Amino acid sequence: MGEAAQRANDAASWVGQNWSTWLSVGLRIILIILIALVLRHLVRRALTRLIARMNRSVQAVEGTALGGLLVNAERRRQRSEAIGSVLRSVTSFLILGTAALMVLGALNINLAPLLASAGVAGVALGFGARNLVTDFLSGVFMILEDQYGVGDTIDAGVASGEVIEVGLRVTKLRGEGGEIWYVRNGEVKRIGNLSQGWATAGVDVAVRPSEDLDRVKSVILATAEQLAKEEPWAERLWGPIEVLGLDSVQLDSMVISVSAKTMPGKSFGVERELRWRIKRAFDAAGIRLVGGTAPAAAQEAAPAAAESAAGPAESAAAPPPAGPQ
């Protein structure tokens, strides 16, 4: 009984000597956790409000003339959401990780072995999942730099098509035939964006060498001026349609180059409409394109020309006309 009482007294005295230390350490840990949680909540809330404000600004200009020049709302929304997700994850990891280290330090735990083990584990994970890390980092920089977005037509080297979704690891493209390509961001070495800046619509017009060049040029310019005044071509054209001049001169044809700056992704439609109108204008002006249909008089004279073109060998081989019996 005496030994038990002595042990109880020793335990009570030990608790009495250390309770103030435990209380201070416990309060310090609770304070660290509370500050970390509050700071994390405030930072995430600020990031969420920032992303929401970016989305509202995009919706405000959508459908206006300025909105037509900017990227579309879905592209901006996905870009802002991806950036917000990355920032929220990074801030949460930094705040909670720092708080955990501070808690371990408050408990007088030696952090050197823990940090060394974490470093070795990080190196091993980096070597084992280097492709995943490469894809993730490439996706982050692609989104931050706005290299492409939803709705853009790009050539990524391994695949080309319209971007339908941009992720941190994979980008989804829809090809010309409707197929969907899943391209890892780490595999993209170069990107050709066909939807940024402006595009060039180029049309080559081939006419006969005997045509009057000044007359041909005036007809093309009149057609281009009429096209630039009509909708929706007036909006899609970002510059005047220019006749660049003769691209080539041959024995049977002359090629005249016509060019214009257009909205990104609208060059093919402008080219088709310009070809259509130039052909109709040439038909009305009597200007023949190379390879066109010959006039009726020429068609009627063609057999006679073919017969006269026969050489003496063919004439000698032909049977003599039948005389009267």
Backbone bond lengths (Angstrom), bond angles and torsions (degrees), N, CA, C in turn:
res aa  C-N    CA-C-N  psi(-1)  N-CA   C-N-CA  omega(-1)  CA-C   N-CA-C  phi
1 M - - - 1.462 - - 1.525 110.81 -
2 G 1.305 114.97 -42.01 1.455 118.35 178.94 1.522 112.59 -62.86
3 E 1.374 116.04 -40.16 1.477 119.66 178.51 1.514 110.53 -65.63
4 A 1.332 118.50 -40.06 1.461 121.28 179.09 1.523 110.54 -64.89
5 A 1.302 115.36 -41.50 1.464 118.49 179.25 1.522 110.76 -63.99
6 Q 1.353 115.54 -37.29 1.464 118.86 178.88 1.522 111.36 -64.20
7 R 1.334 115.70 -42.70 1.463 119.60 178.89 1.530 111.27 -64.16
8 A 1.311 117.27 -39.57 1.461 120.32 178.26 1.517 110.78 -64.62
9 N 1.323 115.65 -39.73 1.459 118.43 178.12 1.519 111.82 -65.47
10 D 1.375 115.52 -40.12 1.465 119.35 178.02 1.538 111.29 -63.16
11 A 1.335 114.76 -42.39 1.467 118.50 179.69 1.524 110.89 -64.91
12 A 1.303 116.27 -42.13 1.462 119.20 179.65 1.510 111.37 -64.92
13 S 1.311 116.18 -39.48 1.461 118.55 178.39 1.530 111.28 -67.96
14 W 1.335 116.68 -37.44 1.485 119.87 178.33 1.529 111.32 -64.35
15 V 1.352 114.98 -42.83 1.464 119.18 176.69 1.513 110.80 -63.84
16 G 1.323 115.99 -41.76 1.454 119.42 179.46 1.512 112.76 -63.36
17 Q 1.341 116.53 -32.36 1.452 119.52 179.99 1.535 113.03 -77.92
18 N 1.336 116.15 -28.48 1.475 119.41 -172.44 1.533 113.84 -108.55
19 W 1.327 118.74 -4.64 1.465 117.89 -174.67 1.527 112.01 -65.17
20 S 1.311 116.31 -32.74 1.462 118.60 178.92 1.538 111.20 -67.03
21 T 1.347 115.52 -37.11 1.472 118.80 176.90 1.515 111.24 -65.78
22 W 1.354 115.30 -44.65 1.469 118.88 178.09 1.521 111.23 -60.95
23 L 1.294 116.78 -41.54 1.455 120.42 -178.66 1.525 110.71 -64.32
24 S 1.320 116.56 -43.13 1.470 119.44 -180.00 1.525 111.31 -66.70
25 V 1.367 115.98 -40.15 1.464 118.99 178.33 1.523 110.70 -66.30
26 G 1.343 116.55 -43.09 1.460 119.88 179.39 1.515 112.35 -63.04
27 L 1.336 115.38 -43.24 1.465 118.38 177.48 1.519 111.44 -64.05
28 R 1.349 116.00 -37.27 1.458 119.00 178.10 1.527 111.44 -64.53
29 I 1.333 116.48 -42.21 1.475 120.21 179.46 1.522 110.16 -64.84
30 I 1.334 116.58 -45.00 1.467 119.32 179.58 1.528 110.99 -62.04
31 L 1.332 115.93 -40.26 1.457 119.95 179.42 1.532 110.97 -65.04
32 I 1.336 116.40 -41.27 1.472 119.84 178.73 1.526 110.40 -62.14
33 I 1.344 116.25 -44.74 1.464 119.51 -178.67 1.517 111.04 -65.53
34 L 1.330 116.69 -42.81 1.461 119.59 -179.71 1.528 111.26 -63.76
35 I 1.333 116.42 -44.63 1.464 119.17 179.30 1.527 110.91 -62.83
36 A 1.343 117.81 -40.61 1.457 120.90 179.71 1.525 111.49 -64.23
37 L 1.350 116.97 -44.14 1.461 119.94 -179.77 1.524 111.93 -66.30
38 V 1.325 116.62 -42.10 1.465 119.37 178.77 1.525 110.95 -65.36
39 L 1.328 116.45 -43.55 1.463 119.71 179.44 1.525 111.33 -63.75
40 R 1.318 116.67 -41.74 1.470 120.55 177.73 1.520 110.69 -61.95
41 H 1.329 116.86 -43.52 1.459 120.26 179.97 1.524 111.00 -63.44
42 L 1.312 117.97 -42.82 1.459 121.24 -179.10 1.526 111.89 -65.95
43 V 1.320 116.25 -42.03 1.467 119.64 -179.45 1.534 110.84 -66.67
44 R 1.331 117.16 -45.18 1.464 120.21 179.23 1.525 110.76 -63.78
45 R 1.330 117.01 -38.42 1.460 119.71 178.59 1.524 111.26 -66.01
46 A 1.321 116.43 -40.31 1.469 119.75 177.61 1.525 110.97 -64.23
47 L 1.329 117.52 -41.69 1.464 120.56 178.46 1.527 111.11 -65.37
48 T 1.335 117.34 -39.90 1.460 120.46 178.83 1.525 111.13 -63.19
49 R 1.337 116.51 -41.92 1.469 119.59 178.37 1.528 111.11 -66.05
50 L 1.321 116.56 -37.00 1.458 119.78 178.78 1.520 111.14 -64.60
51 I 1.338 117.22 -43.35 1.463 121.02 178.75 1.521 110.18 -64.94
52 A 1.341 117.42 -42.26 1.464 120.74 178.71 1.525 111.39 -62.49
53 R 1.334 117.31 -38.36 1.458 120.27 178.31 1.520 111.10 -67.03
54 M 1.326 117.49 -38.48 1.460 120.33 176.63 1.517 110.97 -62.53
55 N 1.341 117.45 -41.98 1.454 120.74 179.55 1.526 111.39 -66.42
56 R 1.332 117.49 -38.12 1.472 120.01 178.55 1.521 111.33 -66.29
57 S 1.321 116.80 -38.12 1.468 119.19 178.35 1.520 111.42 -65.93
58 V 1.333 117.03 -34.88 1.470 120.16 177.31 1.519 110.64 -68.28
59 Q 1.348 117.66 -42.41 1.454 120.66 179.23 1.522 111.63 -65.97
60 A 1.331 117.63 -27.75 1.461 120.61 -178.69 1.517 111.65 -69.08
61 V 1.353 117.52 -35.85 1.466 120.51 -178.27 1.523 112.26 -95.53
62 E 1.320 118.02 -3.96 1.461 119.87 -179.20 1.519 109.28 -68.38
63 G 1.321 116.31 134.71 1.448 121.34 -179.06 1.511 114.43 89.43
64 T 1.317 119.68 -10.55 1.450 123.40 177.41 1.518 109.76 -93.19
65 A 1.343 114.97 175.56 1.471 118.77 178.18 1.513 111.32 -64.28
66 L 1.360 116.12 -37.92 1.456 119.24 177.58 1.517 110.87 -66.66
67 G 1.330 116.24 -38.20 1.458 119.47 178.95 1.507 112.81 -64.57
68 G 1.344 116.84 -28.35 1.454 118.85 176.87 1.502 112.73 -68.42
69 L 1.342 116.91 -28.93 1.455 119.98 179.20 1.507 111.86 -83.03
70 L 1.350 117.23 -24.67 1.456 120.29 179.59 1.516 110.16 -85.01
71 V 1.330 115.08 170.64 1.444 119.59 175.34 1.511 109.16 -68.26
72 N 1.355 117.51 157.70 1.446 118.96 -174.60 1.518 111.10 -73.75
73 A 1.354 114.15 167.87 1.461 119.85 -172.81 1.525 111.82 -65.63
74 E 1.327 117.17 -37.72 1.463 119.27 -178.37 1.520 110.71 -65.23
75 R 1.326 115.78 -39.43 1.462 118.92 178.40 1.521 110.77 -64.40
76 R 1.339 117.58 -46.14 1.455 120.44 179.41 1.524 111.20 -64.86
77 R 1.331 116.05 -37.29 1.461 118.88 -179.15 1.526 110.67 -65.12
78 Q 1.329 116.97 -47.48 1.460 119.60 179.88 1.527 110.96 -64.39
79 R 1.323 116.96 -39.49 1.464 119.77 179.26 1.523 110.55 -63.65
80 S 1.331 117.21 -46.14 1.464 119.82 -178.88 1.520 111.32 -67.20
81 E 1.339 117.73 -38.67 1.456 120.06 178.46 1.526 111.29 -65.52
82 A 1.316 116.33 -39.79 1.469 119.17 179.28 1.525 110.81 -66.27
83 I 1.332 116.55 -43.41 1.465 119.56 178.23 1.520 110.46 -63.61
84 G 1.357 116.51 -42.81 1.464 119.59 178.46 1.511 112.74 -62.45
85 S 1.346 116.80 -40.36 1.464 119.72 178.54 1.523 111.69 -63.31
86 V 1.344 115.88 -42.72 1.467 119.29 179.09 1.526 110.55 -64.13
87 L 1.325 117.25 -45.15 1.460 120.43 -178.43 1.524 111.37 -65.09
88 R 1.326 117.53 -40.44 1.467 120.04 178.72 1.520 111.39 -64.57
89 S 1.323 116.25 -41.66 1.468 119.10 179.55 1.530 111.08 -66.09
90 V 1.328 116.56 -42.53 1.463 119.68 -178.99 1.518 110.96 -65.56
91 T 1.327 117.63 -45.50 1.466 120.07 179.88 1.525 111.95 -64.79
92 S 1.336 117.47 -39.73 1.465 119.58 177.93 1.515 111.17 -63.61
93 F 1.336 116.56 -42.28 1.467 119.47 179.55 1.521 110.79 -64.41
94 L 1.314 117.98 -42.87 1.466 120.29 -178.33 1.529 111.25 -67.48
95 I 1.325 116.88 -45.07 1.468 119.41 -176.68 1.528 110.77 -68.08
96 L 1.336 117.54 -50.30 1.461 120.04 -178.17 1.520 111.55 -68.63
97 G 1.337 117.72 -36.52 1.457 119.55 177.59 1.522 112.09 -64.85
98 T 1.320 116.59 -42.25 1.463 119.90 176.97 1.521 111.20 -64.34
99 A 1.332 117.20 -40.69 1.463 120.60 178.66 1.527 111.14 -63.45
100 A 1.345 117.35 -40.36 1.463 119.89 179.38 1.531 111.08 -63.95
101 L 1.322 116.26 -42.27 1.471 118.69 177.56 1.533 111.45 -64.25
102 M 1.318 117.51 -38.23 1.462 120.39 178.10 1.525 111.80 -66.41
103 V 1.346 117.02 -36.19 1.470 120.38 177.21 1.520 110.53 -65.90
104 L 1.340 116.59 -43.85 1.462 119.39 178.06 1.524 111.03 -64.46
105 G 1.322 116.46 -36.69 1.455 118.67 176.57 1.515 112.54 -66.80
106 A 1.336 117.58 -35.00 1.458 120.87 177.32 1.526 111.77 -66.78
107 L 1.322 117.32 -26.98 1.474 121.79 178.22 1.524 111.65 -86.52
108 N 1.320 117.41 7.36 1.467 122.28 179.13 1.528 112.78 61.14
109 I 1.321 116.00 35.71 1.458 121.65 176.93 1.526 108.22 -92.23
110 N 1.318 116.87 133.22 1.460 121.70 179.75 1.525 109.01 -70.38
111 L 1.322 115.99 118.50 1.454 120.46 -175.91 1.526 113.39 -88.82
112 A 1.316 117.85 -9.40 1.467 119.39 -176.71 1.533 112.50 -61.97
113 P 1.339 120.50 -49.85 1.474 118.89 177.33 1.514 113.06 -62.35
114 L 1.333 116.52 -36.67 1.464 119.62 -179.89 1.523 111.06 -65.12
115 L 1.339 116.03 -43.90 1.464 119.05 179.75 1.522 111.23 -67.01
116 A 1.338 116.58 -37.26 1.467 119.27 177.82 1.527 111.00 -64.78
117 S 1.346 116.21 -42.89 1.476 119.40 178.25 1.520 111.23 -64.49
118 A 1.324 116.22 -40.09 1.465 119.21 178.36 1.525 111.13 -64.28
119 G 1.334 116.97 -37.40 1.451 119.62 177.93 1.516 112.48 -65.27
120 V 1.342 116.73 -42.47 1.471 120.39 178.08 1.526 110.48 -64.84
121 A 1.344 115.95 -42.43 1.465 119.25 179.33 1.525 110.82 -64.81
122 G 1.333 117.42 -37.72 1.458 119.97 178.28 1.512 112.31 -65.51
123 V 1.346 116.74 -40.16 1.458 120.00 177.91 1.525 110.93 -64.61
124 A 1.352 116.28 -43.91 1.470 119.79 179.09 1.523 110.89 -63.39
125 L 1.341 117.06 -41.54 1.459 119.74 178.92 1.514 111.10 -66.52
126 G 1.337 117.03 -36.59 1.453 119.87 178.94 1.516 112.51 -65.13
127 F 1.344 117.17 -40.26 1.464 120.15 177.08 1.520 111.12 -69.22
128 G 1.326 117.46 -39.57 1.461 119.93 -176.96 1.515 112.97 -73.13
129 A 1.323 117.21 -33.81 1.464 120.89 -177.08 1.524 110.42 -118.77
130 R 1.322 116.91 39.97 1.458 119.71 -176.62 1.527 111.34 -66.11
131 N 1.353 117.97 -34.11 1.457 119.39 178.46 1.526 110.94 -65.32
132 L 1.343 115.56 -41.35 1.461 119.42 178.65 1.527 111.13 -64.91
133 V 1.330 115.81 -42.22 1.469 119.56 178.73 1.529 110.37 -65.04
134 T 1.335 116.81 -40.59 1.464 120.43 178.49 1.513 111.37 -62.58
135 D 1.346 116.66 -45.08 1.461 120.22 178.34 1.523 110.96 -61.16
136 F 1.322 116.83 -43.05 1.460 120.65 -177.78 1.529 111.24 -65.16
137 L 1.327 116.88 -48.06 1.459 119.72 -179.01 1.533 111.26 -65.31
138 S 1.326 117.21 -39.11 1.465 120.01 177.52 1.518 111.11 -63.14
139 G 1.347 116.42 -41.30 1.459 119.76 177.82 1.515 112.60 -64.15
140 V 1.332 116.69 -39.09 1.468 119.77 178.57 1.526 110.81 -62.12
141 F 1.333 117.52 -46.10 1.458 119.81 -178.77 1.527 111.67 -70.40
142 M 1.331 118.09 -34.09 1.465 119.81 176.70 1.517 111.16 -62.52
143 I 1.340 116.12 -40.45 1.470 119.93 -179.43 1.521 110.50 -72.66
144 L 1.332 117.35 -43.91 1.458 119.75 -178.52 1.525 111.32 -64.53
145 E 1.313 117.86 -38.70 1.456 121.63 -179.27 1.520 113.38 -84.35
146 D 1.347 116.98 -5.42 1.464 122.47 179.01 1.531 111.05 55.07
147 Q 1.320 115.78 49.12 1.452 119.69 179.87 1.526 111.62 -68.50
148 Y 1.309 117.65 -34.58 1.469 122.61 175.13 1.514 107.71 -160.21
149 G 1.312 115.52 169.25 1.459 120.30 -179.24 1.513 111.03 -155.75
150 V 1.318 116.24 -177.61 1.459 121.31 -179.23 1.528 109.58 -61.64
151 G 1.334 115.32 131.38 1.457 120.70 -179.35 1.506 114.25 97.98
152 D 1.330 118.18 -16.41 1.460 121.10 178.89 1.526 110.28 -76.01
153 T 1.307 115.67 149.25 1.460 122.47 171.56 1.519 107.23 -103.72
154 I 1.321 116.06 118.68 1.457 120.18 -173.72 1.521 110.17 -129.08
155 D 1.312 114.52 159.73 1.461 123.65 170.94 1.518 106.61 -116.96
156 A 1.329 116.38 105.03 1.458 121.43 -176.24 1.519 112.84 -93.91
157 G 1.309 118.90 10.07 1.458 121.13 -179.67 1.518 111.53 87.49
158 V 1.336 116.94 -64.23 1.463 120.37 -179.66 1.517 111.13 -77.47
159 A 1.329 117.98 -22.64 1.463 122.58 179.01 1.520 107.95 -159.81
160 S 1.327 115.58 160.67 1.459 121.03 178.21 1.518 108.44 -141.31
161 G 1.332 115.87 154.00 1.455 121.17 179.65 1.513 110.49 155.04
162 E 1.329 115.26 -165.64 1.462 121.92 -179.67 1.520 110.08 -90.67
163 V 1.325 116.80 133.84 1.456 122.11 -179.33 1.534 108.75 -75.39
164 I 1.316 117.21 123.39 1.462 121.39 178.27 1.526 112.16 -111.56
165 E 1.326 117.31 -14.74 1.462 119.56 176.62 1.525 109.16 -162.70
166 V 1.322 115.46 136.11 1.459 121.95 178.75 1.519 108.07 -117.49
167 G 1.322 116.86 119.06 1.453 122.40 178.07 1.510 110.89 -117.00
168 L 1.331 115.25 172.54 1.452 119.40 178.69 1.525 112.24 -73.52
169 R 1.325 117.69 -21.42 1.468 120.37 -179.25 1.514 112.29 -115.03
170 V 1.345 118.19 -37.14 1.460 122.03 -173.12 1.527 108.92 -131.76
171 T 1.329 115.51 142.59 1.461 122.48 172.65 1.523 108.43 -113.17
172 K 1.343 116.35 133.07 1.461 121.85 -178.67 1.525 109.49 -102.10
173 L 1.340 115.24 127.33 1.461 122.32 179.29 1.519 109.57 -119.91
174 R 1.333 116.50 144.26 1.454 121.63 172.67 1.522 108.04 -106.69
175 G 1.345 115.95 118.02 1.450 121.14 -177.51 1.514 112.72 -74.99
176 E 1.336 115.87 178.14 1.460 121.07 -178.23 1.523 111.95 -64.98
177 G 1.329 117.26 -30.35 1.454 120.30 179.15 1.517 114.26 -88.34
178 G 1.323 118.25 6.99 1.451 121.97 -179.80 1.516 114.22 92.90
179 E 1.326 117.82 -5.68 1.461 120.33 179.81 1.520 110.39 -71.83
180 I 1.326 116.20 153.09 1.458 122.78 -179.93 1.522 108.50 -108.34
181 W 1.317 116.52 125.79 1.452 123.06 178.60 1.525 109.27 -105.00
182 Y 1.328 115.54 132.11 1.462 122.08 173.99 1.531 107.29 -104.11
183 V 1.317 115.88 108.07 1.461 121.82 -174.77 1.521 108.49 -109.60
184 R 1.343 116.45 121.86 1.460 120.18 175.07 1.518 109.62 -69.66
185 N 1.314 115.91 134.40 1.462 120.05 -176.44 1.518 112.24 -62.39
186 G 1.325 117.86 -30.42 1.449 120.32 179.40 1.514 113.37 -70.98
187 E 1.337 118.40 -18.35 1.457 121.60 -179.54 1.520 112.72 -86.50
188 V 1.306 117.61 -12.14 1.465 121.00 -177.56 1.529 108.92 -81.26
189 K 1.318 116.12 113.60 1.464 121.55 179.98 1.523 112.25 -96.27
190 R 1.326 116.40 -28.65 1.459 119.96 176.83 1.520 107.70 -150.72
191 I 1.328 115.66 151.06 1.462 121.96 -176.14 1.520 108.62 -132.02
192 G 1.305 115.65 128.29 1.459 121.35 172.22 1.515 109.13 -108.44
193 N 1.336 117.26 108.61 1.462 122.04 -178.31 1.521 108.69 -92.97
194 L 1.341 115.40 116.57 1.460 121.09 -178.65 1.516 112.73 -92.03
195 S 1.329 117.84 3.99 1.462 121.65 -175.14 1.520 113.02 -117.61
196 Q 1.305 118.99 8.87 1.451 121.84 178.67 1.520 110.05 -111.16
197 G 1.326 115.78 150.10 1.457 119.90 179.79 1.514 111.12 74.28
198 W 1.317 117.91 -120.29 1.454 122.69 179.12 1.518 109.13 -141.33
199 A 1.324 115.45 161.91 1.462 122.30 179.27 1.526 108.97 -116.19
200 T 1.321 115.78 165.63 1.459 122.07 -179.24 1.521 109.35 -118.44
201 A 1.333 115.21 125.33 1.465 121.42 174.10 1.521 107.96 -99.22
202 G 1.321 116.26 120.71 1.459 121.07 -178.62 1.517 111.36 -123.19
203 V 1.333 116.99 131.79 1.467 122.97 179.89 1.516 107.55 -128.97
204 D 1.322 116.47 130.40 1.462 122.82 175.28 1.527 108.74 -104.47
205 V 1.331 116.57 123.54 1.462 122.93 -178.25 1.523 108.10 -109.96
206 A 1.336 116.71 119.60 1.462 122.31 -178.57 1.531 109.04 -104.45
207 V 1.330 116.38 120.08 1.465 122.19 179.39 1.526 108.85 -124.98
208 R 1.336 114.70 172.59 1.468 119.58 179.57 1.530 110.38 -72.64
209 P 1.325 117.76 151.42 1.475 119.71 179.40 1.519 113.49 -64.66
210 S 1.325 117.42 -19.96 1.461 120.01 -178.32 1.519 113.38 -82.29
211 E 1.314 119.38 -6.10 1.455 121.57 -178.77 1.530 110.70 -72.54
212 D 1.339 115.10 150.10 1.459 121.97 177.46 1.531 108.53 -77.48
213 L 1.327 117.34 117.83 1.462 121.05 -175.59 1.531 111.92 -64.51
214 D 1.323 117.29 -39.74 1.464 119.56 179.70 1.524 110.91 -63.93
215 R 1.300 117.04 -39.19 1.474 120.56 178.85 1.514 110.56 -68.46
216 V 1.333 116.98 -41.39 1.464 119.93 178.16 1.526 110.65 -62.64
217 K 1.329 116.47 -42.46 1.460 120.15 179.98 1.524 111.49 -64.75
218 S 1.329 117.59 -41.15 1.463 120.24 179.84 1.523 111.53 -64.80
219 V 1.321 117.50 -38.08 1.470 120.53 178.05 1.532 110.35 -66.16
220 I 1.332 117.58 -42.55 1.470 120.83 179.72 1.528 110.37 -64.53
221 L 1.338 117.73 -43.84 1.457 120.22 -179.23 1.526 111.72 -66.21
222 A 1.331 117.14 -38.52 1.463 119.43 177.00 1.523 111.25 -64.20
223 T 1.321 116.21 -39.92 1.469 119.86 176.99 1.517 111.00 -65.87
224 A 1.320 117.55 -41.70 1.463 121.12 179.48 1.518 111.12 -65.73
225 E 1.339 117.67 -39.14 1.465 120.25 179.07 1.521 111.34 -64.59
226 Q 1.326 116.67 -39.53 1.461 119.67 177.59 1.529 111.39 -66.88
227 L 1.320 116.16 -38.38 1.468 119.95 178.06 1.527 111.06 -63.85
228 A 1.330 117.57 -39.71 1.463 121.20 -177.15 1.525 112.44 -69.59
229 K 1.330 118.79 -15.49 1.456 121.53 -179.10 1.518 112.98 -91.37
230 E 1.317 118.54 -12.99 1.450 122.33 -174.75 1.519 110.74 -102.07
231 E 1.325 115.25 151.36 1.455 121.78 176.09 1.520 109.31 -93.10
232 P 1.327 118.53 147.98 1.473 128.33 3.56 1.522 114.15 -89.68
233 W 1.374 115.77 10.99 1.464 118.32 -173.83 1.520 111.76 -72.04
234 A 1.345 117.68 -28.77 1.457 119.72 178.50 1.522 111.72 -62.85
235 E 1.342 116.88 -33.54 1.467 120.27 178.33 1.518 111.77 -78.11
236 R 1.323 116.55 -33.78 1.463 120.17 -176.90 1.528 112.49 -78.76
237 L 1.303 117.41 -22.45 1.462 120.40 178.25 1.520 108.95 -86.90
238 W 1.319 117.12 125.10 1.460 123.03 179.82 1.519 112.09 -104.94
239 G 1.307 116.63 11.82 1.452 120.78 179.27 1.510 109.08 -171.80
240 P 1.325 117.99 165.68 1.465 120.24 179.56 1.530 111.70 -68.70
241 I 1.318 114.44 149.49 1.463 120.03 175.78 1.523 108.02 -79.02
242 E 1.322 116.82 124.58 1.451 122.45 -173.91 1.523 110.77 -114.64
243 V 1.323 114.35 142.68 1.464 121.01 171.31 1.526 106.73 -93.69
244 L 1.329 115.90 108.64 1.461 120.51 -174.32 1.520 112.97 -74.02
245 G 1.340 116.61 -23.85 1.459 119.69 -179.83 1.515 110.97 123.55
246 L 1.323 114.51 -165.33 1.458 120.90 -178.76 1.516 110.10 -79.15
247 D 1.316 115.70 124.77 1.454 120.08 177.11 1.520 111.12 -87.29
248 S 1.323 116.63 -34.15 1.467 120.49 177.42 1.524 108.54 -159.82
249 V 1.344 114.61 151.61 1.460 122.11 177.40 1.520 107.68 -129.00
250 Q 1.338 116.10 123.46 1.448 121.90 179.37 1.526 109.33 -126.96
251 L 1.339 116.16 179.66 1.468 119.92 -177.82 1.512 112.05 -66.15
252 D 1.329 117.24 -34.08 1.458 120.16 -174.18 1.526 114.00 -113.01
253 S 1.350 118.63 3.17 1.466 118.70 -177.35 1.524 110.20 -162.72
254 M 1.329 114.09 157.76 1.462 123.16 169.42 1.528 107.32 -127.98
255 V 1.335 116.52 135.37 1.460 121.59 -178.34 1.517 108.59 -109.93
256 I 1.338 116.30 120.71 1.460 123.32 179.98 1.518 107.96 -107.19
257 S 1.338 117.60 128.59 1.465 122.80 -177.84 1.520 109.79 -94.89
258 V 1.344 114.62 133.43 1.457 122.82 177.42 1.523 107.36 -124.30
259 S 1.335 117.18 135.28 1.456 120.62 -174.94 1.523 109.94 -142.91
260 A 1.366 115.32 155.07 1.466 121.80 177.49 1.516 108.89 -159.92
261 K 1.346 116.59 150.31 1.450 122.79 173.80 1.526 109.47 -86.82
262 T 1.330 116.30 135.83 1.454 121.19 -176.99 1.524 110.12 -131.10
263 M 1.324 114.77 172.99 1.460 120.28 171.91 1.520 109.57 -62.37
264 P 1.330 118.15 150.87 1.463 119.77 177.55 1.522 111.40 -59.41
265 G 1.323 115.45 132.64 1.454 121.05 177.91 1.508 114.67 81.78
266 K 1.347 119.22 0.01 1.467 121.77 -178.26 1.526 112.45 -110.21
267 S 1.305 118.22 7.88 1.462 120.14 -174.84 1.528 112.08 -69.12
268 F 1.328 118.27 -37.10 1.471 119.92 -177.02 1.520 110.63 -67.41
269 G 1.335 117.25 -40.07 1.453 119.46 177.53 1.513 112.45 -65.05
270 V 1.333 117.68 -39.87 1.462 121.17 177.17 1.526 110.71 -65.11
271 E 1.318 117.89 -40.14 1.461 120.87 178.52 1.525 111.47 -62.06
272 R 1.340 116.87 -44.75 1.470 119.22 -179.08 1.528 111.24 -64.68
273 E 1.340 116.48 -43.57 1.464 119.17 179.59 1.521 111.46 -65.68
274 L 1.332 117.77 -38.01 1.454 120.89 179.60 1.527 111.22 -67.22
275 R 1.315 117.96 -41.05 1.471 120.66 176.13 1.523 110.97 -60.80
276 W 1.341 115.34 -43.46 1.462 120.74 -179.05 1.535 110.13 -59.28
277 R 1.322 117.31 -47.62 1.456 121.28 -175.95 1.523 111.97 -72.34
278 I 1.326 117.64 -36.53 1.458 119.46 177.72 1.520 110.60 -65.17
279 K 1.316 117.60 -39.70 1.475 120.40 178.41 1.527 110.57 -63.04
280 R 1.314 117.93 -44.08 1.465 120.48 179.16 1.529 111.05 -66.23
281 A 1.334 117.11 -39.59 1.462 119.57 179.02 1.525 111.29 -66.59
282 F 1.327 117.30 -38.78 1.460 120.39 178.40 1.530 110.77 -66.13
283 D 1.328 116.86 -40.03 1.466 119.34 177.75 1.524 110.77 -61.92
284 A 1.346 116.38 -40.34 1.466 119.43 179.58 1.519 111.84 -69.40
285 A 1.331 117.74 -32.00 1.465 121.56 -179.18 1.516 113.38 -89.30
286 G 1.325 118.30 -3.76 1.456 120.99 -179.92 1.507 114.16 77.72
287 I 1.316 117.32 20.74 1.468 121.65 178.18 1.520 108.26 -94.02
288 R 1.306 116.61 125.38 1.457 121.20 -177.01 1.517 110.55 -94.45
289 L 1.306 115.60 133.02 1.457 121.69 170.86 1.517 109.77 -82.67
290 V 1.295 117.14 151.90 1.461 121.19 177.69 1.527 108.79 -66.42
291 G 1.349 114.66 129.45 1.463 118.71 -178.13 1.500 113.34 92.45
292 G 1.352 117.13 1.79 1.460 120.21 179.98 1.516 111.38 -75.82
293 T 1.322 116.06 177.49 1.459 121.96 -179.52 1.524 109.55 -77.90
294 A 1.318 116.23 134.67 1.457 121.00 -179.05 1.516 110.40 -73.46
295 P 1.336 119.29 152.43 1.458 122.38 177.25 1.523 111.45 -62.30
296 A 1.358 114.82 166.02 1.460 119.35 -176.03 1.523 111.19 -65.18
297 A 1.366 117.12 -40.54 1.466 119.79 -179.91 1.511 111.40 -60.78
298 A 1.323 115.52 -40.04 1.463 118.72 179.12 1.508 110.87 -67.16
299 Q 1.366 116.04 -36.06 1.463 118.45 179.76 1.519 110.90 -66.83
300 E 1.380 116.50 -36.53 1.455 118.28 -179.77 1.523 111.16 -72.01
301 A 1.334 116.28 -31.73 1.463 119.24 -178.48 1.508 112.95 -82.81
302 A 1.318 117.07 -9.62 1.455 119.86 -176.04 1.515 112.78 -62.47
303 P 1.350 121.12 -45.22 1.468 118.66 -179.64 1.520 112.37 -60.99
304 A 1.344 117.09 -41.89 1.463 119.02 -179.84 1.518 111.16 -62.94
305 A 1.354 115.07 -40.39 1.462 118.03 178.73 1.506 111.10 -64.55
306 A 1.312 116.23 -35.81 1.456 119.53 179.49 1.511 111.04 -67.36
307 E 1.377 116.05 -37.01 1.454 118.10 -179.94 1.525 110.66 -70.07
308 S 1.370 115.40 -39.09 1.456 117.35 -179.29 1.504 112.60 -70.91
309 A 1.335 115.14 -20.33 1.456 118.75 -179.86 1.507 112.32 -79.77
310 A 1.341 118.52 -5.57 1.460 120.08 -178.93 1.521 109.83 -69.75
311 G 1.315 116.69 138.29 1.450 121.14 -177.28 1.510 111.90 -79.62
312 P 1.332 116.92 176.38 1.476 120.20 -179.56 1.501 112.32 -65.73
313 A 1.337 117.62 -30.24 1.464 118.35 179.74 1.510 110.44 -65.61
314 E 1.372 116.58 -41.37 1.457 118.92 179.52 1.520 110.39 -67.60
315 S 1.389 117.21 -35.67 1.450 119.68 -179.74 1.511 111.25 -68.35
316 A 1.347 116.45 -37.55 1.483 119.79 179.64 1.501 111.41 -69.33
317 A 1.340 115.67 -33.53 1.449 119.16 -178.42 1.505 112.33 -76.05
318 A 1.350 117.29 -20.90 1.459 119.82 -177.49 1.523 109.23 -69.59
319 P 1.316 118.83 143.33 1.458 121.26 179.30 1.525 110.61 -69.42
320 P 1.345 118.64 144.87 1.492 120.80 -179.81 1.508 109.68 -67.02
321 P 1.289 116.82 149.00 1.478 119.66 178.91 1.520 110.14 -62.78
322 A 1.294 114.10 145.21 1.470 119.77 -177.33 1.520 109.85 -71.34
323 G 1.351 118.47 126.52 1.450 122.43 179.12 1.513 111.30 -85.02
324 P 1.270 116.63 176.90 1.470 119.75 178.30 1.509 111.08 -68.36
325 Q 1.248 116.32 140.21 1.454 121.02 -177.95 1.521 109.28 -75.77
